[in-house]
Amino acid sequence: MRGFLLALACACELSAATAQDLLPAPRTAAPVATTDFLAMAKRVVDAASRPAAPWSGPRNGPRAQSGKHIAVVADDLRNGGILGVVDGVLEAAKVIGWRVKIFDSGGTAELRLKMLANALAGHPDGLILAGGDAHALLPALQPFTDSNIPIVGWHVAARAGPVPGTPVAMNVSTDALEVARVTALAAVVQSAGHAGVVIFTDTGFRIAQEKADAMAAVVRACSGCALLEVRDVAISRSEKLVPEATRALLARYGPRWTCALGINDIYFDYAVPVLTQAGIRNAEMIMLSAGDGSESAFLRIRTGTFQTGTVAEPLNLHGWQLVDELNRLFAGEGVTGYVSPVHLVTADNIAADGGDRLLYDPDNGYRDIYRRIWHRP
């Protein structure tokens, strides 16, 4: 116990980026004193809530490899995170001088394989995967490798960087476990250490399950909190399944359910109407998401409608990074491996860093930096 608290204190003194050191591995965390836990967790949450830090990514690299044709296979464009990343790719591609064709898999396994086959048939110079699981898609990715087509992805594995055992040279992402832990710590802080938590996840994705496990570990480590349930709901079927699940959870737990955590904002799009219809007041339920910072999430946070936070990813920036990583591969260079810092959006900071446009877009000059790297005006 004493060693755990010391590790937490040290991590808080540094930044929210070291929050993975706050807890033991999932399912092994022991509850800690609420007062100490709250004080130290608050430091982590405050650090993650600060305005965007100055750019810490690459400043040098190959000039634009112009005239490329890129295929983007999106797992599901109904997902606000994926849509935001694709928008960033399109914006960056226009600057660097590439043509882009988008293939939407609609969140289904059959369409993923079909869209990858369609993308390959177009003989692209490079492939960008927006969502999905690189390991699960490995057989469909192998033909791209056989044709010497480089591949980068967004949220296609549990860790940022090259994806071992696959041809994906770079998985662009924030630190998924760090995102999850900051999200859960924010729930602990906002509930003053007395959250009754339900976690929404999608076990069809490894990254989603690991996020859920990390959030659960935080909740279990809080002596005054209760982990009521981890609810498995397929993101692709959330419109149909979440309302039914929300009604069932309200019936089962009643006033004990005071906090909903999700691995994605999309769950709350369909839970909020049910809560409102059931007469639940905003003050009776807090919602926080471990990604991705959708427009609807920003609106809920701004209006105080249940959702109090989202660890929003810099989706547009990630789109630019995907283009830059692919450009480096075209030039015969290695990827950067850059990982963006974790940022928690709340009502207190939502006006900064793109919040007025209902997204998290760090005000750190990344567009100009990438233009200089590519030698583009």
Secondary structure, 3 states (H helix, E strand, C coil): CHHHHHHHHHHHHHCHHHHHHHCCCCCCCCCECHHHHHHHHHHHHHHHCCCCCCCCCCCCCCCCCCCCEEEEEECCCCCHHHHHHHHHHHHHHHHHCCEEEEEECCCCHHHHHHHHHHHHHCCCCEEEEECCCCCCCHHHHHHHHHCCCCEEEECCCCCCECCCCCCEEEEECCCHHHHHHHHHHHHHHHCCCCCEEEEEECCCCHHHHHHHHHHHHHHHHECCCEEEEEEECCHHHHHHHHHHHHHHHHHHHHHHCCEEEECCCHHHHHHHHHHHHCCCCHHHCEEEECCCCCHHHHHHHHHCCCEEEECCCCHHHHHHHHHHHHHHHHCCCCCCCCCCCCCCECCCCCCCCCHHHCCCCCCCCHHHHHHHHHCCC
